[in-house]
Amino acid sequence: MVFIKFVMCTNILAVAVGAPGVFKTDADYNEVSSYDFPFVSREQWSARTAKEKLPLQTPVPYVVIHHSYTPAACYDGIQCRQAMRSMQNFHMDDRDWWDIGYSFAVGSDGAAYEGRGWDVIGAHALHFNNVSIGICLIGDWSDCLPPTNQLKTAQALIAAGVELGYVRADYKLVGHRQVRDTMCPGDTLYEEIQTWEHYSHFPSTVDDLPKVKEIYLILE
């Protein structure tokens, strides 16, 4: 379809905000006072202990948006917690990383899930990890948009990072494909984030990374 970038995935309507089974109990979501969206801690999704950690110097100047591709979109707390464990197992066991690669993930249930968090260097964008927070929107967003609540929570999470002092007020928002040779975060989501405040066309490809001038050193 010509207008595929405006299409929402068809099974999203079943999980609109306030629908039964979306936002459940305190056992599912931890309403942190600093956040105005459902937030699920590592403990709540049964994260494994990280093998090692390196501190992230904050506030960071970049936010990188990803999609998971696999696992697929998750529409309730049970599915999304399983998706988090699946991604962490893949990153730690198959890729031999220290932990799940993303700083945070956001599910189609409208909740934000803690990955490495605000103050630990991620493994989501090679050569760019120590200047950025990486946020993964769980699902494959190549041909359709995530549900509205998922998009809004991702934006609210970034705003919270600014408010809490972990993300610079003048941060630049980029898609993963701008700093790595990849199709991530999917064509449709990538077109969507270009309409968000703070989106930056630079760097436009991985070839621009040597030209990036910031107060932080980009590590290998």
Residue pairs with C-beta under 8 A, 6 or more apart in sequence:
1 7
4 143
4 144
4 188
5 145
5 187
5 188
5 191
5 192
6 145
7 143
7 144
7 145
7 188
8 144
8 145
8 147
8 148
9 73
9 139
9 144
9 145
9 146
9 147
11 75
12 108
12 146
12 147
14 75
15 21
15 22
15 75
15 76
15 108
15 109
15 147
15 149
16 22
16 147
16 149
17 23
17 110
17 148
17 149
21 76
22 75
22 76
22 109
22 110
23 29
23 38
23 109
23 110
23 111
24 76
24 77
27 44
28 38
28 40
28 44
28 77
28 111
29 38
29 39
29 40
29 44
29 77
29 111
30 38
30 39
30 40
30 41
30 44
31 38
31 39
32 39
34 160
34 163
34 164
35 112
35 156
35 157
35 160
36 156
37 110
37 111
37 112
37 152
37 153
37 156
37 157
38 109
38 110
38 111
38 112
38 153
39 111
39 112
39 114
40 77
40 80
40 81
40 111
40 112
40 113
40 114
41 114
42 114
42 115
42 117
44 81
45 80
45 81
45 84
45 85
45 113
45 114
46 81
46 85
47 84
47 85
47 88
47 99
47 100
47 114
48 88
48 89
48 92
48 99
50 98
50 99
50 116
50 120
51 92
51 98
51 99
52 98
53 98
53 99
53 116
53 120
53 121
54 120
54 121
55 119
55 120
55 121
56 118
56 119
56 120
56 121
56 122
56 130
57 130
57 216
58 118
58 119
58 165
58 166
58 167
59 162
59 165
59 166
59 167
59 168
59 169
59 171
60 131
60 132
60 133
60 166
60 167
60 168
60 171
60 216
61 131
61 132
61 168
61 170
61 171
61 172
61 214
61 215
61 216
62 128
62 131
62 132
62 133
62 171
62 172
62 173
62 174
63 132
63 133
63 134
63 135
63 158
63 161
63 167
63 171
63 172
63 173
63 174
63 198
64 124
64 125
64 128
64 132
64 133
64 134
64 135
64 174
64 175
64 176
64 179
65 135
65 137
65 154
65 173
65 174
65 175
65 176
65 185
65 189
65 190
65 193
66 102
66 124
66 134
66 135
66 136
66 137
66 176
66 184
66 185
67 136
67 137
67 138
67 139
67 140
67 141
67 142
67 184
67 185
67 186
67 189
68 83
68 87
68 105
68 136
68 137
68 138
68 139
68 140
69 140
69 142
69 184
69 186
70 140
71 82
71 83
71 86
71 87
71 138
71 139
72 83
72 138
72 139
72 140
73 107
73 108
73 138
73 139
73 140
73 146
74 80
74 82
74 83
74 107
74 108
74 109
74 138
74 139
75 107
75 108
75 109
76 109
77 109
77 111
79 107
79 109
80 105
80 107
80 108
80 109
80 111
80 113
80 138
81 113
83 105
83 107
83 138
84 100
84 105
84 113
84 115
87 100
87 101
87 102
87 105
87 136
88 99
88 100
91 97
91 99
91 100
91 101
91 123
92 98
92 99
92 100
95 101
97 123
98 123
99 115
99 116
99 120
99 123
100 115
100 116
101 115
101 116
101 122
101 123
101 124
101 134
102 115
102 116
102 122
102 124
102 134
102 135
102 136
103 115
103 116
103 117
103 118
103 120
103 122
103 124
103 133
103 134
103 135
104 112
104 113
104 114
104 115
104 117
104 133
104 134
104 135
104 136
104 157
105 112
105 113
105 115
105 135
105 136
105 137
105 138
106 112
106 113
106 135
106 136
106 137
106 138
106 150
106 153
106 154
106 157
107 113
107 138
107 150
108 138
108 139
108 146
108 147
108 149
108 150
109 149
109 150
110 147
110 149
110 150
110 152
110 153
111 153
112 153
112 154
112 156
112 157
115 122
115 134
115 136
116 122
116 123
118 133
118 161
118 164
118 166
119 166
121 129
121 130
122 129
122 132
122 133
122 134
123 129
124 132
124 134
124 136
124 176
125 132
125 134
125 176
125 179
125 180
126 180
127 179
127 206
127 209
127 218
127 219
127 220
128 179
128 180
128 209
128 218
129 219
130 216
130 217
130 218
130 219
131 214
131 216
131 218
133 158
133 161
133 166
133 167
134 176
135 154
135 157
135 158
137 146
137 150
137 151
137 154
137 185
137 189
139 146
140 186
141 185
141 186
141 188
141 189
142 183
142 186
142 187
142 188
143 186
143 187
143 188
144 188
145 151
145 188
145 189
145 192
146 189
151 192
155 196
158 167
158 171
158 173
158 198
161 167
162 168
162 169
162 171
170 198
171 198
172 198
172 199
172 200
172 202
173 193
173 196
173 197
173 198
173 199
173 200
174 199
174 200
174 203
175 184
175 185
175 189
175 190
175 193
176 182
176 184
176 185
177 183
177 184
177 185
177 190
177 205
178 203
178 204
178 205
178 206
178 208
179 203
179 206
179 209
180 206
181 205
181 206
185 193
193 199
202 208
202 212
203 209
203 211
203 212
209 218
212 218
